[in-house]
């Protein structure tokens, strides 16, 4: 028997509180949400989540939740992974016995608790499966593009649901001229999202949105155990590559070609990381044989050709990969590196396109900034670096030193010195940093 909000004789609106009153400057980033219950919760208007009744840069995802609730089998326990403000969690309540809102931000969960008090809240970044009994279904909407390791996120979610559990996933659609707003790190094509789901332990069964600003599908949790091998390989890849290869070989024995393809690509990526060019080439060719329309094997072969000094072959292979999917991150990066090394006349523009698709990649961003500096466009290079820094990832001293050089060229000496202080804090004996500090006229090198 259904309980709580799933009870048929209760109004659906009782499952959630009324839209709160937002206190503060309506154009401000930080506000307070005041609920009729007397609860007040701080909110931050940004790209991370959309709040009911409050306009902001985050897209509304409620229609996906409502659609899944209307076609869902109902009953049981469902996880809203990356629940945000809980608007979607509230939409699921009439259909399911128990809705679990999972988010890493305690402020978001406080909002959920006030807005949808019958929803269970769990604080977790889904680095590991959730404790307790497994769920019967799950929802992931506008989350995978924000997290740093979406494969691990999905693998942990797979460990939190039962075999054959249904999953709704919807993410922003990638396009070549995209301009992602921090903290969004990536967007997806149907192919790239499908590949990610396979490694995370799910298989797309029905596409509910394939065009527009969002793409989405209903997927089913795999019951062959291959996802556990992918997860294990990822955990031990650096410390014990041989064990990682063994785990990937186990995954590759799956009867599904899409799983075999992902295992082959994962082997190739690990071989490439070990500088085993021949082994990587064989694995990329195996993956291409399993799926000739996948751009990643061609992109990988382009990287190998570039490493071998075959610039023309590298450009050709990368271009063919980009033709298959111009928004595929590996293809865009391979084409950017090949065009840059080959001295192609459009190398700068190709680098710009790749940076838009992979805005959090340090090597790519650094090369684009260097190219901009060569053209005398220091302001563009500074903007690219500031954008990378906005993700909050750890950055090396060389990043701050390079940024200081560009700031100096723009006449912003004080700002340059601030960046150099950060560089010195990371690497006090870095000769490049010390020389630049001296060139800026600062002789006192002690903190």
Secondary structure, DSSP 8 states (H G I E B T S, - for coil): ---GGG-TTS-GGGGS----EEES-TT-SEEEEE-TTS-EEEEE-SSS--BTTB--SS---HHHHHHHHHHS--SSEEEEET-TTSHHHHHHTTT-SEEEEEES-HHHHHHHHHHSTTSEEEE--SSS--SSS-EEEEEEES-TTTSS-HHHHHHHHHTTEEEEEEEEEEEEB--TT----TT----B-HHHHHHHHHHHTEEEEEEEE-SSSEEEEEEEE--SSHHHHHHHHHHHTTT-HHHHHHHHHHHHTSS-HHHHHHHHHHHHHHHHHTT-HHHHHHHHHHHHHH-TT-HHHHHHHHHHHHHTT-HHHHHHHHHHHHHH-TT-HHHHHHHHHHHHHTT-TTHHHHHHHHHHHSTT-HHHHHHHHHHHHHTT-HHHHHHHHHHHHTT-----HHHHHHHHHHHHHTT-HHHHHHHHHHHHHH-TT-HHHHHHHHHTT------
